[in-house]
Structures are given as structure tokens and as C-alpha cells.
Amino acid sequence: MSTLQERITRLQAEIADLKRRFPAHSLKPAMFQQLEDLEEELELLLRQQREEQLHPNN
């Protein structure tokens, strides 16, 4: 299983790749939804990472 940091790095790369593929006009709802989903997952992982840094023994 990958570490938390590896998952965060992978999500950041996926988000960057998706944004690079965005068309200049007429963004498809599916692409926007995918971006939203990835960003939500990233935020959860970043929150988890902060918690682990604040409370390393939990």
C-alpha cells in the first residue's frame, strides 16, 4: 500500500494532468466533475497528513 505522501503526490500529478487537458472553451461537465472529485480527495489526504503531523502517536 502506498504511503500518504505518495498518494498526495499522485493526486497532485493527476490534477495537473487533467488541467493541462482542459480545452480552452467548452469544458465538459465530466472533466469538471473529475477535477472536483480529485481535489476533494486531495484535500482529505492533506487534512489527514496535517493531523498525523500534529499527533504523530495516534
N, C-alpha and C positions, 0 to 999 in steps of 0.2 A: 504494500500500500504506500502511496506517495505521502510525503510529508506535507504539512500545512503550507509551508513556503513554496514547495514545488507546485501545489495546486493553485496557489495565488499567482505565481509566475505564469503558469499555463493559461489561466483565465485572462490575465492581462494581455498575453500574446493573442489569444482568440479575439478579444475585444478590439485590439489594434488591427488585426487582420480583417475583421468584419467592417470596421470603419473605413479601411482602405478600399474595400469593395463596394462601398455605398455609391450609388450613381449620383451625379451632380443634381439631377432632378428626379422627381417622382420616386421617392423612396417607397419601396414596397412594405406593406404592413408586416409581413412575415419577418423581414430583415430587422425592422424596428423592434418587433417583439423579441426576437432573438437577442438583440443588443440589451434590451431591458432585462431579460432573464439572466444574461451573463453578468451584467452589472449588479443585479440583486445578489447573485451568488457570491460575487467578489466582495461585496460589502459585508455579507455574513461572515465570510472567511477572515476578512480584515478585522472585524469585531472580535472574532474568536481568537485571532492572533494577539490582539491587544490585551484581551482578558488573560491569556496564557502568560504574557509578559508581566502583567500586574500581579498575577497569582500563580507563580510557577509550580507550586507544590500541589495544586488541585488536580 
